[in-house]
Amino acid sequence: MGINTLRILAASEASQFGQAPDRIRPELTQSPGIYNNDVWEGLDWILAQLPHFNMTACISLGNFWTWSGGAPQYVSWATNTRIPYPVQWDHKQKVFAGGDYDEFLTYTAHFYNNTHAQKWYRTHIRRVLTRTNSVTNVPYRRDPNIMAWELMNEPQYIRGYELELAKWIDDSARLVHALAPMHLVTPGAESKNGAHAFKLMHASPYVTLASCHFWPLNWGYYNATDPTIHSIQESISKMQVFVRNNAQWTCELNKPTVLFEFGLMRDNWGKWGGPLDAYDPRAPVTHRDMFYQAVYKEVTRHLNNGFAGAAFWAYAGEARPPTEPTEMTWTGDPPHEPPGWNSIYDMDVSTLRIIQSFNSSW
């Protein structure tokens, strides 16, 4: 496919209340400062493979969402309270279930200003960046195969916490830069909240790479059950404006940006119109292919004029969703979402050709 960069999560946090319903496992951090050495060695191994495939990595140091523990787990540790989970996928019942999204955001926002959470998070940064790879004997902070450090996957811009968010980004980026001055630093933002939020989240002089994500279904632009051109064209139009705006904003800050995430589910109409059919690997990818082509075309228009690349979510390869209810399964989708929702499989020839065409044009 011509892929030259992977995004790898170097953080996962366990709950003190037992196995969480949507958590990847085994977790790297069992409790603050206590680590699972097997997971460390797995991370060592995958980093050691990168040069064999002419790849580099963007390493994420945290996550805003519960599927890896993330920021809400830091708050849970600090306050010894249970996380108010938002709506997420129930793997056994095969339905979306859960609580209030706004309640979850308010709870997790305390990560930005909780003294204990910030202390543990920065301790984790130091543990990761000062680690020496057990396979290559190269310290992470000096590893030439690491392109960038991402402070967190999708830190949310939450009204009332703007100053705390900006301070967290600046303090964290300063620490990463001090430990690994030859690597890029990005906040991991979706950049979906307009120019002011974008510039606030990328203003720190220690942030050297901007980021953005685009999710038309999650953000309400795409109707998955509409087979007409209208729904997918609306998504493409919104994406084009989004890419152009992010190119403009990042140029104004004199920093490059990368579209680190974008994706779309399979067709969910006609023969494949059932509630679970869009997760079936046999379902067509008519709209997905149209969307991918449009994304790559728009990003290409802004290469070296704001944008430095684009990374789709996500490649599942040979993995397939389970045919029977199960507690957990792995495709390219995180465990709080249905397996197969945005996954690209090794048999998705048309989509793979679109990806390869974009990558080969560089």
MONOR-V851812 format. One record per run of one state. SS is the DSSP state (A for helix, B for strand, O for the rest). FROM is the first residue (numbers start at 1). LEN is the number of residues. If there is no record, write none. Layout:
ss = (SS SS)
from = (FROM FROM)
len = (LEN LEN)
This chain:
ss = (O B O B O B O B O A O B O B O A O A O B O B O A O A O B O B A O B O B O A O B O A O B O A O B O A O A O A O B O B O B O B O A O)
from = (1 5 10 13 14 29 32 34 36 37 54 56 61 63 64 66 69 70 80 88 91 95 98 101 113 115 130 132 133 139 140 143 146 151 153 154 162 180 184 187 195 203 210 215 229 253 257 263 270 273 277 280 286 302 303 304 307 311 315 318 344 346 349 361)
len = (4 5 3 1 15 3 2 2 1 17 2 5 2 1 2 3 1 10 8 3 4 3 3 12 2 15 2 1 6 1 3 3 5 2 1 8 18 4 3 8 8 7 5 14 24 4 6 7 3 4 3 6 16 1 1 3 4 4 3 26 2 3 12 2)
